[in-house]
């Protein structure tokens, strides 16, 4: 049975008045133990008169299943933003919306004066490093022949180290600017700077958004395109904050109407102020065919099949925040507290201290609640009198 958590709306005051009116048809005797549940006598001949019907409790074959709305979302690690590393002009779009791309696939070509200046710095640093290397080799050779002092060798070596550090910095700036290591070495070796930069995909994915246009001038760090890895998806489930403890990591979920499973990986640390709902995230198993943003409904097992009882909603009686059922006894009925697991329509699943085969009232509960409240008042009055 698929159940959706829902509050139970009862009108205790109206129910009690109705019970009093019905119970005037025949006297009902209240009996109770000193420290046990309150019992009250109802003659068998009165059951039909009061419209009371009972149902035998039966062991359930499966645990209660509850349903919640969910949305398919991308994990943060599955989305890549392609941004411009330098200021420049978008001269060519090399990918199309919804296109699947591989790592290293070209996406956007940008022409940039800033890139040209960075390549010039690379060429200058490369020339100084080459000259410093030659100088250091010559000084070491002269020192080995005893023609110069060791100080000149040390000065040449220091100059070489500075030139090499400047070259490494120039290469690092170009890598941050979007150039590959191979392209940087090619420019340094040939002395010919590139007039444009091609941005490539760092990981495989699908192009989900293109915000740049050909001919558009962009600043450094401007977002140009988005890629998503749709083979890894999360389900974000909205769960009442009061039920957060029932959703530990590892909880198994199933998408209703589809052969798709997921496992809870965590939940939000914050509760939505307006709705008091908590976002629980579950990792979808395998290639599900779901799409990011898709709205679905998920279900999971809650409670224990061995202790859960499936009853009509009419079998419940409410007293404040507590719920009760009325179990048939040899003399009449007794009220037993229950824990509501879930409800759907006119059905409810509860946990109660009960046994299979026991008879539970499923109609005429208003009359029984009135008798129970009267019996409880009589018991309270007797206990109060006895304590004086």
C-alpha atoms as a printed R data frame, in Angstrom:
    type eleno elety resid chain resno       x       y       z
1   ATOM     1    CA   UNK     A     1   0.000   0.000   0.000
2   ATOM     2    CA   UNK     A     2   1.360   3.421  -0.966
3   ATOM     3    CA   UNK     A     3   0.734   6.008   1.695
4   ATOM     4    CA   UNK     A     4   1.214   9.764   1.765
5   ATOM     5    CA   UNK     A     5   1.772  11.422   5.152
6   ATOM     6    CA   UNK     A     6  -1.143  13.717   5.965
7   ATOM     7    CA   UNK     A     7  -2.551  15.304   9.119
8   ATOM     8    CA   UNK     A     8  -5.741  13.928  10.602
9   ATOM     9    CA   UNK     A     9  -8.498  16.458  11.144
10  ATOM    10    CA   UNK     A    10 -10.982  15.648  13.887
11  ATOM    11    CA   UNK     A    11 -13.463  17.744  15.754
12  ATOM    12    CA   UNK     A    12 -13.124  16.384  19.265
13  ATOM    13    CA   UNK     A    13 -15.746  18.643  20.743
14  ATOM    14    CA   UNK     A    14 -18.369  17.840  18.111
15  ATOM    15    CA   UNK     A    15 -17.557  14.140  18.311
16  ATOM    16    CA   UNK     A    16 -18.018  14.121  22.072
17  ATOM    17    CA   UNK     A    17 -21.413  15.841  21.838
18  ATOM    18    CA   UNK     A    18 -22.523  13.368  19.194
19  ATOM    19    CA   UNK     A    19 -21.360  10.505  21.349
20  ATOM    20    CA   UNK     A    20 -23.398  11.754  24.297
21  ATOM    21    CA   UNK     A    21 -26.528  11.955  22.145
22  ATOM    22    CA   UNK     A    22 -26.027   8.422  20.837
23  ATOM    23    CA   UNK     A    23 -25.200   6.899  24.186
24  ATOM    24    CA   UNK     A    24 -28.442   8.092  25.730
25  ATOM    25    CA   UNK     A    25 -30.056   5.258  23.814
26  ATOM    26    CA   UNK     A    26 -28.700   2.708  26.307
27  ATOM    27    CA   UNK     A    27 -26.584   2.806  29.440
28  ATOM    28    CA   UNK     A    28 -22.921   1.845  29.105
29  ATOM    29    CA   UNK     A    29 -20.959   0.851  32.188
30  ATOM    30    CA   UNK     A    30 -17.382   2.046  32.609
31  ATOM    31    CA   UNK     A    31 -14.815  -0.267  34.164
32  ATOM    32    CA   UNK     A    32 -11.067   0.203  34.489
33  ATOM    33    CA   UNK     A    33  -8.047  -1.234  36.191
34  ATOM    34    CA   UNK     A    34  -5.969   0.771  38.604
35  ATOM    35    CA   UNK     A    35  -3.015   1.341  36.297
36  ATOM    36    CA   UNK     A    36  -4.172  -0.143  32.990
37  ATOM    37    CA   UNK     A    37  -6.040   1.183  29.974
38  ATOM    38    CA   UNK     A    38  -9.546   2.491  30.509
39  ATOM    39    CA   UNK     A    39 -12.209  -0.040  29.589
40  ATOM    40    CA   UNK     A    40 -15.941   0.365  29.305
41  ATOM    41    CA   UNK     A    41 -18.742  -2.131  28.902
42  ATOM    42    CA   UNK     A    42 -20.861  -2.287  25.778
43  ATOM    43    CA   UNK     A    43 -23.475  -4.991  25.592
44  ATOM    44    CA   UNK     A    44 -23.552  -7.074  22.419
45  ATOM    45    CA   UNK     A    45 -27.153  -6.006  21.861
46  ATOM    46    CA   UNK     A    46 -26.042  -2.364  21.732
47  ATOM    47    CA   UNK     A    47 -23.444  -2.777  18.981
48  ATOM    48    CA   UNK     A    48 -25.958  -2.630  16.155
49  ATOM    49    CA   UNK     A    49 -27.975   0.081  17.872
50  ATOM    50    CA   UNK     A    50 -24.902   2.308  18.112
51  ATOM    51    CA   UNK     A    51 -23.691   1.475  14.597
52  ATOM    52    CA   UNK     A    52 -20.499  -0.147  15.861
53  ATOM    53    CA   UNK     A    53 -18.653  -2.463  13.484
54  ATOM    54    CA   UNK     A    54 -15.344  -4.185  14.126
55  ATOM    55    CA   UNK     A    55 -12.523  -5.506  11.992
56  ATOM    56    CA   UNK     A    56 -10.007  -8.196  12.919
57  ATOM    57    CA   UNK     A    57  -6.362  -7.084  12.846
58  ATOM    58    CA   UNK     A    58  -4.313  -8.965  10.293
59  ATOM    59    CA   UNK     A    59  -0.545  -9.178   9.981
60  ATOM    60    CA   UNK     A    60   0.733  -7.107   7.057
61  ATOM    61    CA   UNK     A    61   2.860  -8.671   4.365
62  ATOM    62    CA   UNK     A    62   4.937  -5.604   3.660
63  ATOM    63    CA   UNK     A    63   6.072  -2.464   5.485
64  ATOM    64    CA   UNK     A    64   4.301   0.843   4.988
65  ATOM    65    CA   UNK     A    65   5.380   2.768   1.903
66  ATOM    66    CA   UNK     A    66   5.174   6.536   1.826
67  ATOM    67    CA   UNK     A    67   5.385   8.929  -1.124
68  ATOM    68    CA   UNK     A    68   7.036  12.350  -1.461
69  ATOM    69    CA   UNK     A    69   7.610  14.815  -4.309
70  ATOM    70    CA   UNK     A    70  11.148  15.075  -5.675
71  ATOM    71    CA   UNK     A    71  13.092  16.935  -8.349
72  ATOM    72    CA   UNK     A    72  16.003  15.657 -10.405
73  ATOM    73    CA   UNK     A    73  19.079  17.838  -9.883
74  ATOM    74    CA   UNK     A    74  22.748  17.775 -10.847
75  ATOM    75    CA   UNK     A    75  25.435  17.248  -8.189
76  ATOM    76    CA   UNK     A    76  27.797  20.240  -7.962
77  ATOM    77    CA   UNK     A    77  30.662  18.129  -9.315
78  ATOM    78    CA   UNK     A    78  28.635  17.184 -12.417
79  ATOM    79    CA   UNK     A    79  28.318  20.719 -13.772
80  ATOM    80    CA   UNK     A    80  31.108  22.707 -15.449
81  ATOM    81    CA   UNK     A    81  31.058  26.433 -16.212
82  ATOM    82    CA   UNK     A    82  33.187  27.519 -19.171
83  ATOM    83    CA   UNK     A    83  34.288  31.095 -18.495
84  ATOM    84    CA   UNK     A    84  36.581  33.431 -20.376
85  ATOM    85    CA   UNK     A    85  40.082  33.421 -18.851
86  ATOM    86    CA   UNK     A    86  40.976  36.699 -20.611
87  ATOM    87    CA   UNK     A    87  39.177  39.749 -21.939
88  ATOM    88    CA   UNK     A    88  38.538  39.487 -25.649
89  ATOM    89    CA   UNK     A    89  36.159  38.943 -28.558
90  ATOM    90    CA   UNK     A    90  34.153  35.766 -29.177
91  ATOM    91    CA   UNK     A    91  34.983  34.907 -32.799
92  ATOM    92    CA   UNK     A    92  33.562  31.380 -33.097
93  ATOM    93    CA   UNK     A    93  31.249  28.978 -31.238
94  ATOM    94    CA   UNK     A    94  32.501  25.433 -31.781
95  ATOM    95    CA   UNK     A    95  29.718  23.568 -29.908
96  ATOM    96    CA   UNK     A    96  25.930  23.584 -30.108
97  ATOM    97    CA   UNK     A    97  23.224  23.374 -27.420
98  ATOM    98    CA   UNK     A    98  22.521  19.797 -26.221
99  ATOM    99    CA   UNK     A    99  25.670  18.536 -27.928
100 ATOM   100    CA   UNK     A   100  27.580  15.786 -26.145
101 ATOM   101    CA   UNK     A   101  31.298  16.566 -25.935
102 ATOM   102    CA   UNK     A   102  34.366  14.655 -24.823
103 ATOM   103    CA   UNK     A   103  37.247  15.874 -22.653
104 ATOM   104    CA   UNK     A   104  39.426  18.236 -24.666
105 ATOM   105    CA   UNK     A   105  36.710  18.986 -27.244
106 ATOM   106    CA   UNK     A   106  36.910  22.591 -28.605
107 ATOM   107    CA   UNK     A   107  34.050  24.808 -27.443
108 ATOM   108    CA   UNK     A   108  34.725  28.515 -28.065
109 ATOM   109    CA   UNK     A   109  37.387  30.550 -29.896
110 ATOM   110    CA   UNK     A   110  38.347  33.954 -28.451
111 ATOM   111    CA   UNK     A   111  40.631  36.636 -29.924
112 ATOM   112    CA   UNK     A   112  42.362  38.652 -27.200
113 ATOM   113    CA   UNK     A   113  44.916  41.468 -27.076
114 ATOM   114    CA   UNK     A   114  45.543  40.506 -23.467
115 ATOM   115    CA   UNK     A   115  46.527  37.040 -24.649
116 ATOM   116    CA   UNK     A   116  48.976  38.583 -27.103
117 ATOM   117    CA   UNK     A   117  50.634  40.587 -24.334
118 ATOM   118    CA   UNK     A   118  50.985  37.443 -22.205
119 ATOM   119    CA   UNK     A   119  52.620  35.587 -25.109
120 ATOM   120    CA   UNK     A   120  55.040  38.489 -25.595
121 ATOM   121    CA   UNK     A   121  56.059  38.179 -21.955
122 ATOM   122    CA   UNK     A   122  56.595  34.470 -22.545
123 ATOM   123    CA   UNK     A   123  58.873  35.095 -25.531
124 ATOM   124    CA   UNK     A   124  60.873  37.727 -23.622
125 ATOM   125    CA   UNK     A   125  61.246  35.431 -20.607
126 ATOM   126    CA   UNK     A   126  62.258  32.550 -22.878
127 ATOM   127    CA   UNK     A   127  64.933  34.689 -24.557
128 ATOM   128    CA   UNK     A   128  66.340  35.843 -21.212
129 ATOM   129    CA   UNK     A   129  66.375  32.265 -19.937
130 ATOM   130    CA   UNK     A   130  68.221  31.089 -23.061
131 ATOM   131    CA   UNK     A   131  70.805  33.884 -22.678
132 ATOM   132    CA   UNK     A   132  71.220  33.211 -18.965
133 ATOM   133    CA   UNK     A   133  71.805  29.516 -19.686
134 ATOM   134    CA   UNK     A   134  74.509  30.323 -22.216
135 ATOM   135    CA   UNK     A   135  76.127  32.824 -19.849
136 ATOM   136    CA   UNK     A   136  76.179  30.351 -16.968
137 ATOM   137    CA   UNK     A   137  77.773  27.659 -19.184
138 ATOM   138    CA   UNK     A   138  80.489  30.074 -20.402
139 ATOM   139    CA   UNK     A   139  81.293  31.274 -16.887
140 ATOM   140    CA   UNK     A   140  81.623  27.715 -15.604
141 ATOM   141    CA   UNK     A   141  83.957  26.901 -18.485
142 ATOM   142    CA   UNK     A   142  86.160  29.952 -17.819
143 ATOM   143    CA   UNK     A   143  86.261  29.166 -14.101
144 ATOM   144    CA   UNK     A   144  87.388  25.610 -14.794
145 ATOM   145    CA   UNK     A   145  90.296  27.045 -16.829
146 ATOM   146    CA   UNK     A   146  91.211  29.380 -13.952
147 ATOM   147    CA   UNK     A   147  90.510  32.524 -15.925
148 ATOM   148    CA   UNK     A   148  87.775  34.007 -13.702
149 ATOM   149    CA   UNK     A   149  86.840  33.982 -10.055
150 ATOM   150    CA   UNK     A   150  84.176  31.774  -8.532
151 ATOM   151    CA   UNK     A   151  82.059  34.852  -7.722
152 ATOM   152    CA   UNK     A   152  81.309  35.397 -11.425
153 ATOM   153    CA   UNK     A   153  80.084  31.810 -11.716
154 ATOM   154    CA   UNK     A   154  77.779  32.303  -8.753
155 ATOM   155    CA   UNK     A   155  76.408  35.536 -10.219
156 ATOM   156    CA   UNK     A   156  75.734  33.814 -13.549
157 ATOM   157    CA   UNK     A   157  73.996  30.940 -11.790
158 ATOM   158    CA   UNK     A   158  71.800  33.349  -9.830
159 ATOM   159    CA   UNK     A   159  70.875  35.150 -13.052
160 ATOM   160    CA   UNK     A   160  69.946  31.825 -14.636
161 ATOM   161    CA   UNK     A   161  67.680  30.909 -11.737
162 ATOM   162    CA   UNK     A   162  65.903  34.282 -11.941
163 ATOM   163    CA   UNK     A   163  65.399  33.923 -15.693
164 ATOM   164    CA   UNK     A   164  64.030  30.393 -15.334
165 ATOM   165    CA   UNK     A   165  61.616  31.543 -12.578
166 ATOM   166    CA   UNK     A   166  60.357  34.349 -14.838
167 ATOM   167    CA   UNK     A   167  59.851  31.821 -17.665
168 ATOM   168    CA   UNK     A   168  57.898  29.484 -15.410
169 ATOM   169    CA   UNK     A   169  55.725  32.395 -14.268
170 ATOM   170    CA   UNK     A   170  55.023  33.412 -17.869
171 ATOM   171    CA   UNK     A   171  54.020  29.841 -18.762
172 ATOM   172    CA   UNK     A   172  51.820  29.585 -15.680
173 ATOM   173    CA   UNK     A   173  50.032  32.829 -16.619
174 ATOM   174    CA   UNK     A   174  49.291  31.452 -20.077
175 ATOM   175    CA   UNK     A   175  47.990  28.175 -18.636
176 ATOM   176    CA   UNK     A   176  45.645  30.169 -16.424
177 ATOM   177    CA   UNK     A   177  44.744  32.116 -19.536
178 ATOM   178    CA   UNK     A   178  43.467  28.933 -21.164
179 ATOM   179    CA   UNK     A   179  46.407  27.801 -23.300
180 ATOM   180    CA   UNK     A   180  47.504  24.187 -23.172
181 ATOM   181    CA   UNK     A   181  51.047  23.193 -22.230
182 ATOM   182    CA   UNK     A   182  51.658  21.974 -25.794
183 ATOM   183    CA   UNK     A   183  50.523  25.278 -27.300
184 ATOM   184    CA   UNK     A   184  52.730  27.255 -24.888
185 ATOM   185    CA   UNK     A   185  55.824  25.186 -25.770
186 ATOM   186    CA   UNK     A   186  55.058  25.619 -29.455
187 ATOM   187    CA   UNK     A   187  54.897  29.410 -29.110
188 ATOM   188    CA   UNK     A   188  58.111  29.487 -27.076
189 ATOM   189    CA   UNK     A   189  59.945  27.299 -29.599
190 ATOM   190    CA   UNK     A   190  58.687  29.012 -32.757
191 ATOM   191    CA   UNK     A   191  58.538  32.572 -31.495
192 ATOM   192    CA   UNK     A   192  55.180  33.025 -33.230
193 ATOM   193    CA   UNK     A   193  52.331  34.017 -30.877
194 ATOM   194    CA   UNK     A   194  48.776  32.798 -31.492
195 ATOM   195    CA   UNK     A   195  46.124  35.353 -32.402
196 ATOM   196    CA   UNK     A   196  43.273  33.480 -30.721
197 ATOM   197    CA   UNK     A   197  42.509  31.082 -27.891
198 ATOM   198    CA   UNK     A   198  40.361  27.941 -28.057
199 ATOM   199    CA   UNK     A   199  38.590  26.958 -24.843
200 ATOM   200    CA   UNK     A   200  38.112  23.198 -24.439
201 ATOM   201    CA   UNK     A   201  36.007  20.922 -22.234
202 ATOM   202    CA   UNK     A   202  37.771  19.750 -19.099
203 ATOM   203    CA   UNK     A   203  35.399  16.765 -18.761
204 ATOM   204    CA   UNK     A   204  32.818  14.932 -20.811
205 ATOM   205    CA   UNK     A   205  29.284  16.280 -20.738
206 ATOM   206    CA   UNK     A   206  26.361  17.808 -22.557
207 ATOM   207    CA   UNK     A   207  26.159  21.497 -23.478
208 ATOM   208    CA   UNK     A   208  23.197  22.757 -21.434
209 ATOM   209    CA   UNK     A   209  23.587  26.512 -21.928
210 ATOM   210    CA   UNK     A   210  25.433  28.921 -24.242
211 ATOM   211    CA   UNK     A   211  25.392  32.488 -22.975
212 ATOM   212    CA   UNK     A   212  28.006  33.893 -25.395
213 ATOM   213    CA   UNK     A   213  27.343  35.053 -28.954
214 ATOM   214    CA   UNK     A   214  29.689  35.434 -31.914
215 ATOM   215    CA   UNK     A   215  31.038  38.968 -32.008
216 ATOM   216    CA   UNK     A   216  30.412  39.566 -28.322
217 ATOM   217    CA   UNK     A   217  33.131  41.226 -26.272
218 ATOM   218    CA   UNK     A   218  33.638  39.554 -22.912
219 ATOM   219    CA   UNK     A   219  35.571  40.361 -19.782
220 ATOM   220    CA   UNK     A   220  37.836  38.037 -17.881
221 ATOM   221    CA   UNK     A   221  35.860  35.401 -15.905
222 ATOM   222    CA   UNK     A   222  32.639  36.028 -17.884
223 ATOM   223    CA   UNK     A   223  30.563  32.793 -18.062
224 ATOM   224    CA   UNK     A   224  30.215  31.631 -21.672
225 ATOM   225    CA   UNK     A   225  28.865  28.083 -21.590
226 ATOM   226    CA   UNK     A   226  27.703  25.319 -19.211
227 ATOM   227    CA   UNK     A   227  28.311  21.583 -19.451
228 ATOM   228    CA   UNK     A   228  26.597  18.880 -17.422
229 ATOM   229    CA   UNK     A   229  27.383  15.218 -16.822
230 ATOM   230    CA   UNK     A   230  23.915  13.712 -16.915
231 ATOM   231    CA   UNK     A   231  25.068  10.181 -16.090
232 ATOM   232    CA   UNK     A   232  25.221  11.178 -12.413
233 ATOM   233    CA   UNK     A   233  22.031  12.627 -10.937
234 ATOM   234    CA   UNK     A   234  20.515  13.389  -7.548
235 ATOM   235    CA   UNK     A   235  16.911  13.384  -6.420
236 ATOM   236    CA   UNK     A   236  16.061  16.257  -4.083
237 ATOM   237    CA   UNK     A   237  13.137  15.098  -1.935
238 ATOM   238    CA   UNK     A   238  11.031  17.482   0.156
239 ATOM   239    CA   UNK     A   239  10.412  15.832   3.533
240 ATOM   240    CA   UNK     A   240   8.736  17.244   6.680
241 ATOM   241    CA   UNK     A   241  11.421  18.318   9.135
242 ATOM   242    CA   UNK     A   242   9.792  16.221  11.868
243 ATOM   243    CA   UNK     A   243  10.542  13.072   9.847
244 ATOM   244    CA   UNK     A   244  14.205  13.830   9.121
245 ATOM   245    CA   UNK     A   245  15.406  11.079  11.473
246 ATOM   246    CA   UNK     A   246  13.652   8.487   9.286
247 ATOM   247    CA   UNK     A   247  15.908   9.363   6.312
248 ATOM   248    CA   UNK     A   248  19.463   8.321   7.288
249 ATOM   249    CA   UNK     A   249  22.127   7.945   4.570
250 ATOM   250    CA   UNK     A   250  21.654   4.682   2.709
251 ATOM   251    CA   UNK     A   251  17.840   4.751   2.790
252 ATOM   252    CA   UNK     A   252  16.527   3.153  -0.411
253 ATOM   253    CA   UNK     A   253  14.064   5.053  -2.604
254 ATOM   254    CA   UNK     A   254  12.095   4.109  -5.722
255 ATOM   255    CA   UNK     A   255  10.669   6.422  -8.370
256 ATOM   256    CA   UNK     A   256   6.956   5.710  -8.666
257 ATOM   257    CA   UNK     A   257   5.865   4.302 -11.999
258 ATOM   258    CA   UNK     A   258   9.439   3.737 -13.214
259 ATOM   259    CA   UNK     A   259  12.107   1.142 -12.624
260 ATOM   260    CA   UNK     A   260  14.506   3.642 -11.041
261 ATOM   261    CA   UNK     A   261  16.140   3.329  -7.618
262 ATOM   262    CA   UNK     A   262  18.131   5.790  -5.522
263 ATOM   263    CA   UNK     A   263  19.979   5.897  -2.193
264 ATOM   264    CA   UNK     A   264  19.950   8.775   0.287
265 ATOM   265    CA   UNK     A   265  23.358  10.463   0.569
266 ATOM   266    CA   UNK     A   266  22.487  13.294   2.969
267 ATOM   267    CA   UNK     A   267  20.082  16.067   3.871
268 ATOM   268    CA   UNK     A   268  20.115  19.825   4.155
269 ATOM   269    CA   UNK     A   269  21.208  21.372   7.430
270 ATOM   270    CA   UNK     A   270  18.525  24.054   7.107
271 ATOM   271    CA   UNK     A   271  14.731  23.817   7.184
272 ATOM   272    CA   UNK     A   272  12.630  25.975   4.859
273 ATOM   273    CA   UNK     A   273  11.065  28.661   7.060
274 ATOM   274    CA   UNK     A   274   7.719  28.838   5.286
275 ATOM   275    CA   UNK     A   275   7.010  25.160   4.639
276 ATOM   276    CA   UNK     A   276   9.076  23.528   7.400
277 ATOM   277    CA   UNK     A   277  10.334  21.057   4.805
278 ATOM   278    CA   UNK     A   278  13.800  19.549   4.632
279 ATOM   279    CA   UNK     A   279  15.667  18.778   1.396
280 ATOM   280    CA   UNK     A   280  16.929  15.177   1.329
281 ATOM   281    CA   UNK     A   281  19.297  14.251  -1.511
282 ATOM   282    CA   UNK     A   282  19.524  10.759  -2.980
283 ATOM   283    CA   UNK     A   283  21.957   9.438  -5.604
284 ATOM   284    CA   UNK     A   284  20.188   7.838  -8.572
285 ATOM   285    CA   UNK     A   285  21.463   4.342  -9.338
286 ATOM   286    CA   UNK     A   286  22.852   3.775 -12.842
287 ATOM   287    CA   UNK     A   287  21.705   5.305 -16.118
288 ATOM   288    CA   UNK     A   288  18.110   6.139 -15.233
289 ATOM   289    CA   UNK     A   289  16.944   8.177 -18.195
290 ATOM   290    CA   UNK     A   290  15.903  11.016 -15.889
291 ATOM   291    CA   UNK     A   291  16.604  14.591 -16.940
292 ATOM   292    CA   UNK     A   292  17.816  17.425 -14.697
293 ATOM   293    CA   UNK     A   293  14.857  19.479 -13.496
294 ATOM   294    CA   UNK     A   294  12.342  16.659 -13.974
295 ATOM   295    CA   UNK     A   295   9.667  16.392 -11.264
296 ATOM   296    CA   UNK     A   296   8.908  12.884  -9.992
297 ATOM   297    CA   UNK     A   297   7.401  11.147  -6.994
298 ATOM   298    CA   UNK     A   298   9.480   8.768  -4.876
299 ATOM   299    CA   UNK     A   299   8.441   6.193  -2.323
300 ATOM   300    CA   UNK     A   300  10.225   4.418   0.479
301 ATOM   301    CA   UNK     A   301   9.452   1.926   3.225
302 ATOM   302    CA   UNK     A   302   8.780   3.254   6.702
303 ATOM   303    CA   UNK     A   303   7.878   1.425   9.838
304 ATOM   304    CA   UNK     A   304   7.945  -2.312  10.410
305 ATOM   305    CA   UNK     A   305   5.562  -4.694   8.683
306 ATOM   306    CA   UNK     A   306   5.442  -6.854  11.809
307 ATOM   307    CA   UNK     A   307   4.113  -3.996  13.973
308 ATOM   308    CA   UNK     A   308   2.136  -2.008  11.431
309 ATOM   309    CA   UNK     A   309  -1.637  -2.296  11.081
310 ATOM   310    CA   UNK     A   310  -3.644  -1.185   8.070
311 ATOM   311    CA   UNK     A   311  -6.999   0.305   9.149
312 ATOM   312    CA   UNK     A   312  -9.735   2.568   7.831
313 ATOM   313    CA   UNK     A   313  -9.249   6.182   8.816
314 ATOM   314    CA   UNK     A   314 -12.600   6.000  10.620
315 ATOM   315    CA   UNK     A   315 -11.051   3.638  13.197
316 ATOM   316    CA   UNK     A   316  -8.978   6.458  14.716
317 ATOM   317    CA   UNK     A   317 -10.107   8.646  17.588
318 ATOM   318    CA   UNK     A   318  -8.182  11.801  18.394
319 ATOM   319    CA   UNK     A   319  -7.662  13.304  21.814
320 ATOM   320    CA   UNK     A   320  -5.455  16.363  21.412
321 ATOM   321    CA   UNK     A   321  -2.245  15.293  19.720
322 ATOM   322    CA   UNK     A   322  -2.772  11.611  20.609
323 ATOM   323    CA   UNK     A   323  -4.511   8.983  18.485
324 ATOM   324    CA   UNK     A   324  -6.372   5.920  19.798
325 ATOM   325    CA   UNK     A   325  -8.142   2.831  18.561
326 ATOM   326    CA   UNK     A   326 -10.884   0.928  20.412
327 ATOM   327    CA   UNK     A   327 -10.148  -2.786  20.824
328 ATOM   328    CA   UNK     A   328 -12.990  -5.221  21.593
329 ATOM   329    CA   UNK     A   329 -12.835  -6.955  24.960
330 ATOM   330    CA   UNK     A   330 -15.035  -9.583  26.588
331 ATOM   331    CA   UNK     A   331 -17.149  -6.902  28.292
332 ATOM   332    CA   UNK     A   332 -16.884  -4.064  25.773
333 ATOM   333    CA   UNK     A   333 -13.930  -2.011  24.529
334 ATOM   334    CA   UNK     A   334 -10.667  -0.462  25.675
335 ATOM   335    CA   UNK     A   335  -8.795   2.520  24.204
336 ATOM   336    CA   UNK     A   336  -5.218   1.898  23.123
337 ATOM   337    CA   UNK     A   337  -2.810   4.625  21.969
338 ATOM   338    CA   UNK     A   338  -1.335   4.265  18.494
339 ATOM   339    CA   UNK     A   339   1.450   5.881  16.501
340 ATOM   340    CA   UNK     A   340   0.346   7.050  13.082
341 ATOM   341    CA   UNK     A   341   2.880   6.041  10.437
342 ATOM   342    CA   UNK     A   342   1.132   7.340   7.345
343 ATOM   343    CA   UNK     A   343  -2.231   7.767   5.666
344 ATOM   344    CA   UNK     A   344  -3.648   7.855   2.162
345 ATOM   345    CA   UNK     A   345  -7.227   8.753   1.412
346 ATOM   346    CA   UNK     A   346  -9.445   6.813   3.827
347 ATOM   347    CA   UNK     A   347  -6.730   4.349   4.910
348 ATOM   348    CA   UNK     A   348  -4.177   4.697   7.674
349 ATOM   349    CA   UNK     A   349  -1.198   2.670   8.889
350 ATOM   350    CA   UNK     A   350  -0.489   2.674  12.623
351 ATOM   351    CA   UNK     A   351   1.761   1.026  15.154
352 ATOM   352    CA   UNK     A   352   0.006  -0.245  18.261
353 ATOM   353    CA   UNK     A   353   0.351  -2.691  21.123
354 ATOM   354    CA   UNK     A   354  -2.029  -5.179  19.557
355 ATOM   355    CA   UNK     A   355  -2.174  -8.750  18.287
356 ATOM   356    CA   UNK     A   356  -3.395 -10.253  15.065
357 ATOM   357    CA   UNK     A   357  -6.994 -11.353  15.378
358 ATOM   358    CA   UNK     A   358  -8.060  -8.689  17.881
359 ATOM   359    CA   UNK     A   359 -11.215  -6.840  16.886
360 ATOM   360    CA   UNK     A   360 -10.964  -3.065  16.370
361 ATOM   361    CA   UNK     A   361 -13.931  -0.737  15.986
362 ATOM   362    CA   UNK     A   362 -14.051   0.826  12.508
363 ATOM   363    CA   UNK     A   363 -17.453   2.544  12.741
364 ATOM   364    CA   UNK     A   364 -19.434   4.027  15.612
365 ATOM   365    CA   UNK     A   365 -16.121   5.351  16.966
366 ATOM   366    CA   UNK     A   366 -17.759   8.672  17.900
367 ATOM   367    CA   UNK     A   367 -20.067   6.874  20.331
368 ATOM   368    CA   UNK     A   368 -17.193   4.856  21.774
369 ATOM   369    CA   UNK     A   369 -15.074   7.984  22.221
370 ATOM   370    CA   UNK     A   370 -17.877   9.605  24.231
371 ATOM   371    CA   UNK     A   371 -18.107   6.575  26.500
372 ATOM   372    CA   UNK     A   372 -14.339   6.472  26.852
373 ATOM   373    CA   UNK     A   373 -14.131  10.150  27.823
374 ATOM   374    CA   UNK     A   374 -16.899   9.662  30.388
375 ATOM   375    CA   UNK     A   375 -15.089   6.640  31.816
376 ATOM   376    CA   UNK     A   376 -11.840   8.585  32.003
377 ATOM   377    CA   UNK     A   377 -13.516  11.475  33.823
378 ATOM   378    CA   UNK     A   378 -15.075   9.044  36.283
379 ATOM   379    CA   UNK     A   379 -11.705   7.422  36.880
380 ATOM   380    CA   UNK     A   380 -10.005  10.776  37.392
381 ATOM   381    CA   UNK     A   381 -12.709  11.828  39.848
382 ATOM   382    CA   UNK     A   382 -12.388   8.579  41.771
383 ATOM   383    CA   UNK     A   383  -8.590   8.854  41.892
384 ATOM   384    CA   UNK     A   384  -8.828  12.453  43.065
385 ATOM   385    CA   UNK     A   385 -11.313  11.527  45.802
386 ATOM   386    CA   UNK     A   386  -9.202   8.593  46.944
387 ATOM   387    CA   UNK     A   387  -6.082  10.739  47.280
388 ATOM   388    CA   UNK     A   388  -7.734  13.083  49.759
